[in-house]
Amino acid sequence: MSGITPYRTLHDIARALPTLTARAEIEAALDELEYLFEVIPPEMQEYAEPVIAALRSKLAGLDAPAG
């Protein structure tokens, strides 16, 4: 992981969360974070879980029928 740190990636995705609105952006962030979740230490996973949940919620909101 040269030049990429799990802490920085998690931080960057969490900060960008409010601005992610397009399906492709949300899915890319979710994919990156889900991969990261598998390789980060267990004590750090608790910080990633709410961000993953928020991304999944945003995706679900895109799939919800309007009205």
Summary of the structure (lengths in Angstrom):
residues: 67
radius of gyration: 12.5
end to end distance: 44.5
largest distance: 46.5
contacts: 156
relative contact order: 0.17
helix: 79%
strand: 0%
